[in-house]
Amino acid sequence: MLLLALDTSTRQSSIALCSEDEFYGEYTWSTDNNHSVELLDYIQRLLAECKVTLPQLDAVAVATGPGSFNGVRVALATAKALSFALQKSLIGVSTLDIIASQQRLARVPICAVLEAGRTELYAACYVSDELRSGGGELTYRLRRLGDYLLFTPQRLVAYLQEHASEWFGIPGERTLPPFLFCGEMNASSRQALRAQMQERSLFIDSIQSTRRASTLAMLALQRLQDGILDDPLSLEPLYLRRPSITTSSRKQPLLGGAAQRTTGQLTTEREEGALRH
């Protein structure tokens, strides 16, 4: 099972070529909002170096966000086009799942975060379950606790404190494990989380938090084994906040007038799509 994995969720971009048993190659780089210019070039370079052609692929995996609205869409559109044109399996994986999975060896709860702007964070919480096969092979499976979140650091800490006892509490004991925070976050977010959590917060530095498409490939291969696939016609980005766009008056005559929300506000077709996620 030869799988190509694509992730352009943020300015950290990565692609990888893997199978269940072999790692072929990977590119991870920093891009300055040039995802659409650089992605295809890196794909062509990786396939050429690995002596693989597009028809030889069996599946395509893609990071679905949250993240940069434009960045997420570049990899998603490319993956959907490849899957549809080549008739290959498509697997979408949340960017937060990828971030958390890179710390899957942690013995404490994992909180994956990404900067969302407006002093808010995208976040999700996980625990990693250790699994042993009959042949002695050791694997790790992430288990997400709760929903994908869009909170300020202060609200995120309040959420964790509210649910920690429910997730990890032991009757008769008050001690709860610390949370491991990982992902792309700025200094002010780290300081806010640390100030609220104190000794119950641990942090992974930015280099160790760099997302790698080989991790995305591993998660996608696990889903393939479980028979979990996505439809290239319906797979959409994971948006936790609608795009910052406004209604275009130029489109109104073409669309027969702007649609009305139940609240009476105007909306565009793109906004409606974003609100569904």
N, C-alpha and C positions, 0 to 999 in steps of 0.2 A: 504494500500500500504506500505509494509515493505521494507525499502531501506537500503543497506549497502554502506557507503561512505568511500573511500580510498584516502589518500593524502600522498605521500612520495616525494614531489617535491624538498625538500631541507633537511637539517639536522633536521628540524622540521617536524615530522611525526604525522599523526593523522588518526584515524578511528572512525566511529560513526554508530550507528544503530538507525534509526528513522522511523516514519510513518508520515502521514499528521497531525495527532492529538497527537502523543505521542513521547517523547524522551526516548529511552530505555537505552542508555549508550554510553560512549565515552572514548577513550584513546588518549592522546596527549603526546608525548615524544620526547626527543632529541636523535638522533642516529648518531653515528660516521661512516657514510658510511656503516652501517650494515642493510640497508633496506631489502635486500633479506633474511637475516637470521631472522630478527625480525617480519616482517609483518605477515606471516602466523600464528606465535605463538600468536600474539595479536588478530588476527581475531578469532582463535579458543577459546581464553580466553573470548573475549567479547560475542561471541555467546553462550558459555556455561553458563556464568553468567546471560545472559538474557533469558536462556532456549529456545533458537531458534536454529533450524537446517538450514543448507544451502538450502535445498529444499523449506523451508518456505519463503525464500526471494522472493520479486516481482521484484526488480530492484537493479542494482549496479551502483554507481556513482564514478567517478574517476577524480582527478585533472590531467590535461593534460600538465601542464607546462605554461610558461617556468620555468626553474629551472635547477637542476643538471641533466645532460644527463642520467646518470645511475639511479638516484633516481626516476625520472619521469617514466622511463621504468618499474621499479619494480611494482609500483601500477598499471600502465596501463596494463602490461602483466597479472597480477593477475586478474584484473577486467574483461579483455577480456576473459580469460580462464573460469572464473565463469559464465559470461554471456552466452558464447557459450555452455559450458557443461550442464548448468542448464536450458538453453533456457529462460533466464531472460532479461528484458530490460536493456540497457546500456546507460548511459548519461555521456558525457565528459564535463568538465567545466574548463576553464582556471584558473590557479593558481592566476593570477592577479585579475580576477573577484572575487575570494574568499577573497583575501586580502581587496579589496575595499568594498565588501559587509559587512564585519565586522564593517565598519565605516558608515553604511548606514543611521544612524540617524544624520549624520553631515549635517549642513545647508550650507555648502560651497562645491565647487568642490573638488573631491577626486582624488589624484594621487597615484596609487598603484605602488610600486617599489620593485625590487629584485636585489641584487648584481649579476652582470653577469661576473665579472672578467675583467681583462684588463682595469680597471678604468671605466667600462661601467655599465649601469643600464638597466634592463628590466623595462618597464613602460607602463602604460595605464591610461587614464583619464576618470572620470565618474561623473555623477550627479545622485542623488537618488530621485526618484519620489515617493511621498506619495499617496497611494491609499486607499480609504475608501469604504467598501462594504455597501450594503443596510442594513445589520444587525449591522453596526457599527464597523466591524472588520477592523483594520488598518494594512496595509502591505506596504512594500517598494520594489520598483523595480529599479534596477540599469540600467542606460543608458550610454553606452560607447561612448565617444567622440573621434572619430578618430581611428587610428590603434593601434595595439600592437607595441611597440617601443623598439629599442636597441640603446641607446644614452649615451654619456658622460653626467655628471651632467650639464655641461655648455651648451651642445647642447640641453638637455631636457628643460632647462630654456628658451633658445631662442625659442624653439618650443612652449612652453606654452605662452610666451609673444606674439608670432606671431599670435596664434589662440584665445587668450583670448577674444579679442574684438568681433571676429566672433561668439564665443560661448555665451558670456555673456554681450556684450556691449549693452548699451541703448542709442539710438540716443540723442545727446545733452549732454550726461554725460561722464565723463572721468574715474570715479571710477569703478574699477573692483574688484571682490571678491578675497580674499586670497585662496591659494590652500592648502589642507590638505594632507601632505605626510605621507604615512603609508607603512609598510612592513619591510623586512629585509634589512637594509642598515648600513654600517659602519660609523664611526665618520667622516672620511674624506669626504664621500659623503654628509652627513648632512651639514658639514661646507661649502662645495662647493655650495649646493643648497641654504643655508641660505645667503651666501655672495652675491649671484646673485639676490635672490628674496627679501631679507630684510624683511620688515613687511608684505609682501604678502605671507609669508610661515608659515605654522603651521605644527607641527610634533607630531606623536603618538609614545610613547616610545615602546621599543622592546617587553615588556611583553604584552601590549595591542595589539600589532601587531601579536602576535602568532596566526597562522592559526589553526582553529578548524574544524574538519570534519563535525560537526553539521551544520556549515555554508554552506559547500559544499552540504550537504544533502538538506538543505532548497532550494538552487538554483536549484538543480536537480529535486526536487519535483515540483517547479514552471515550469520547462521545460517539465516535464511529463504532467502536466495539460494543457500545450500549445501544446502537441502532438509532441514535439521535442525529437527525439531519435537518437542514433548513431548505426552504424553497427559495431559489434565486429570484423569483418574481415577487415574493412577499417579505423577504428579510429586510428589516429597517434598522437605522441607527438607534441605539439606546439613548434617548434624550431625556434628561431629568429637568431640563429647563428649555422653554421654547426659544428659538433663535431671536436675536435682537433685530427684527426687521419690522418695517411698517407697511401699511397698505399702500399699494401703488395705484394712484389715480389713473395712470395711463392704461392699466389693464382692465379697468372697469367696463369700458364699452365692449371689449372683446369677450369678457366673461358675463356680460349681461348684468353688470352691477355687482358690487361686493356683497359677499354673504353676510348675513346678520347672525351674531351669536344670540343666545337667549337673553344675555345681559344687555343686548342692544349695541355692543361694540362691534366694530368692523374687523374682519379677519381676512387673510389671504389663504390661498390653497396650501402654501408652504407652512403657514402657521398651523392650519388644521392638522396637517400631517405630523408636525412636531408635537402637538398637544396629545396625540394618541400614544406617546411614548414617555 
